[in-house]
Amino acid sequence: MAGEGEEDKQKSFKLLGILDIQNTPCSRDAILHGAGGSLVAGLGHFLATSRVKRSFDVGFAGFFLTTLGSWFYCRYNNARLRVQQRFIQDGIKNKVMYEGTSLDPSRKTNSGSAGGS
């Protein structure tokens, strides 16, 4: 049973020997979306025109564009999420650090309204 963990690490699938699908974020979803986009574009063009070679070219372009579009969209959302998480973590860290001190932003001070009626 101890050897299974080592085998799982070696079984990672590499696309064209470059892109490690299992360890690269968003790559699996992007490839699957690209395959679907290729099928829809190529088959739709073939049904509309009955030209085989041109339909293959349209299908390949559909795969390429759908894969890149899906990958960039996913990577952008992941980056945006990481920035939001870092912002929230910094806020929580500051809240813990300044809690109970005079620098605590949630603490209400009456210094501005002390000279009232």
C-alpha positions in Angstrom: 0.0 0.0 0.0 2.9 2.4 0.6 3.9 2.1 -3.1 0.6 3.5 -4.3 1.5 7.1 -3.3 4.6 6.9 -5.4 2.8 5.5 -8.4 0.2 8.3 -8.3 2.9 10.9 -8.5 4.4 9.2 -11.6 1.1 8.8 -13.4 0.6 12.5 -14.0 -0.6 13.1 -17.6 1.5 15.5 -19.7 0.0 17.1 -22.8 2.6 17.2 -25.6 5.2 16.5 -23.0 5.0 20.0 -21.7 1.8 20.8 -19.8 1.2 18.7 -16.7 -2.6 18.4 -16.7 -2.9 17.1 -13.1 -0.8 19.8 -11.4 -1.5 22.9 -13.5 -4.5 24.9 -12.3 -7.4 25.2 -14.7 -5.7 23.1 -17.4 -8.1 20.1 -17.2 -11.2 22.3 -17.4 -9.7 24.3 -20.3 -8.9 21.2 -22.3 -12.4 19.8 -21.8 -14.0 23.1 -22.7 -11.7 23.2 -25.8 -12.8 19.7 -26.9 -16.4 20.7 -26.6 -15.9 23.9 -28.4 -14.0 22.0 -31.2 -16.8 19.6 -31.6 -19.5 22.2 -31.7 -17.6 24.5 -34.1 -16.4 21.7 -36.5 -19.7 19.8 -36.6 -21.7 23.0 -36.9 -19.6 24.2 -39.8 -19.8 20.8 -41.5 -23.6 20.7 -41.2 -23.8 24.2 -42.6 -21.4 23.8 -45.5 -20.5 20.0 -46.0 -16.9 20.9 -46.6 -14.7 18.4 -44.7 -11.3 20.1 -44.7 -12.6 23.5 -43.9 -14.7 22.0 -41.1 -11.6 20.4 -39.6 -9.8 23.7 -39.7 -12.8 25.5 -38.0 -12.9 22.7 -35.4 -9.2 23.1 -34.7 -9.5 26.9 -34.4 -12.5 26.3 -32.1 -10.5 24.1 -29.9 -7.6 26.5 -29.8 -9.7 29.6 -29.1 -12.0 27.9 -26.6 -9.1 26.3 -24.7 -7.2 29.6 -24.4 -10.3 31.6 -23.5 -11.3 29.2 -20.8 -7.8 28.9 -19.4 -7.3 32.7 -19.2 -10.7 33.2 -17.7 -10.1 30.6 -15.0 -6.6 31.9 -14.3 -7.9 35.5 -14.0 -10.6 34.4 -11.6 -8.1 32.4 -9.5 -5.8 35.4 -9.3 -8.6 37.7 -8.3 -9.7 35.2 -5.6 -6.1 35.0 -4.2 -6.0 38.9 -4.1 -9.3 39.0 -2.2 -8.2 36.3 0.2 -4.9 38.1 0.9 -6.8 41.3 1.5 -9.2 39.6 4.0 -6.3 37.8 5.7 -4.5 41.1 6.2 -7.6 42.7 7.6 -8.1 39.8 10.0 -4.4 40.0 11.1 -4.8 43.8 11.7 -8.0 43.3 13.6 -6.3 40.7 15.9 -3.2 42.9 16.3 -5.1 46.2 17.1 -8.0 44.8 19.0 -8.5 46.5 22.3 -5.9 49.3 21.6 -6.5 52.9 20.8 -5.7 52.1 17.1 -8.7 49.7 16.8 -10.8 51.0 13.9 -14.0 49.3 15.2 -13.7 51.0 18.6 -15.8 54.1 18.9 -14.0 57.2 20.2 -15.9 60.2 21.6 -13.0 62.6 21.1 -14.8 64.5 18.2 -18.1 64.9 20.0 -16.8 65.5 23.6 -17.6 69.3 23.5 -21.3 68.8 22.6 -24.3 70.2 24.4 
